Each structure stands twice: as structure tokens, then as C-alpha cells.
């Protein structure tokens, strides 16, 4: 996940910064400290959910003011490396779940590939007449056509990871029950095993947004927390649009990666 900031941890030299704060460096002291703590997290100095040093200890160790210490910690909290528990301290966040940007996989496959057990909490399940935006993306011309809407909180090892809102345009006479989905967990698996419909390709967009009051409540995160909005149109092997799905991922628990090659 890309984080916009006046400075960048990946700039040559910054990541190789010593573990001491350099007062003569043009890089702000809070940013130097954030980089030091970030490297310690990545190197396994602390395990996930383990407390780091207290603000007082950091203040003494690095000879920095309390506001500077807090600014560094706040930056790492924003970037998803740390979290606070009031009255207890600051702790290391679990590693972010990483997904290749060119991989066409289901949420359940993503979780299992990372050694986590996928889960779901149903919010809505039933036939609905989709709005025009959804009809257009699913190439539906009949404004009265009903599709199956499935809205769920998706979890990994019981922890809320995202909110998934799916509109499924099944062929005439094909049905999926909530019980089937509760048992299988994955829409992709049911499509393949029950109907012989294979998810072949998808058009996908990504953007950053902020959690509304409802979204924050469902994902157990603070109001206004960063979210990664992933919208996807899924096509079957015969190039028919079968699903439009939007997933709001927690920004502190999910990131995308891609490998780029230069055209020669």
C-alpha cells in the first residue's frame, strides 16, 4: 500500500539511517525515529501485539521531546505498524495481508494462502433490483431484472478484514442459497462446482477512502480510518459479466503489491 508523505521511507539513504538520531540531518527528528522503530518492527525486534517501549523510555533513549516521540508513534499508527490501547501502551500491529494486484483470487483463497481461516458475517442476502450503475457494469438491459445481493463482513481468523458487497448475475434457473454459502464460504467455489462457471478474468479498480460511522462500527476501527476500496467486475470463461463486487478493506490490515517491468 502506498502512503503519501513529504518524505519516503524508500528513498536511498533514509532506510540505511543509523539507529541514532542525527540533529544535523534535514530529515525531521520524528521521522528519523519513526524509521528506526519501523525497521525494528520489520526486523522482528517485537512480535505482533507485543508492546514497544514506553514514551518515557523512548524519550530517554533517543534524547527527544515527548511531542516528537508522539508524532513518530502517530505516524506509525497511521501507516498501520502500531496501535494504542488506552492506559496500557503502544503495540505492534499484525502483519498486513498482501495481495498481488494481478492475481484473480477470491477472498477465501487470499486468506488460506496466508495461513488464515476465512470467515463471514452476513449482513444481507436476497434478490434485489440493482441500481443503474450495477446494471451497466453487469451488462443488464432489463431494468426489472433481479440479481442476488450478498453483503458480508469478511474475517481472517475471526478478525474483521473487510466489508464485501456482491451483486451476482446468475444464469436463468440457477440459484445459490445462504446455507450453501455459509457452508462453502466462497462464491467462486460454488460457481465452479455447482454450475461449471469459472471466473476467468476481471476488471478491477482501487481507491482510498475513509471509514463512515457504519463502516467503522462493522470493522471495529476508528471513524475516518483509511480504507482500500476494491471494485471488481468478474467475467466467466465465456466473457459474460457474472458479478460486480466492492470490498472495503481495512487500510491497517491489507495492502496490494505489483511488479513493474520497463518497456524496452
Buried (B, 14 or more C-beta within 10 A) or exposed (E): BEBEEEBEBEEEEBEEBEEEBEEEEEBBBBBBBBBBBBBBBEEEEBEEEEEBBEBEEBBEBBEBEEEBBBBBBBBBBBBBBBBEEEEEEBBBBBBBBEBEEEEBBBBBBBBBEBEBEBBBEEBEBEEEBBEEEBBEBBEBEEEEEEBBBBBBBBBBEEEBBBBBBBBBBBEEEEEBEEEBBEEBBBBBBBBEEEBEBEBBEEEBEEEEEEBEEEBBEBBEBEEEBBBBBBBBBBBBEEEBBBBBBBBBBBBBBBBBEEEEEEEE
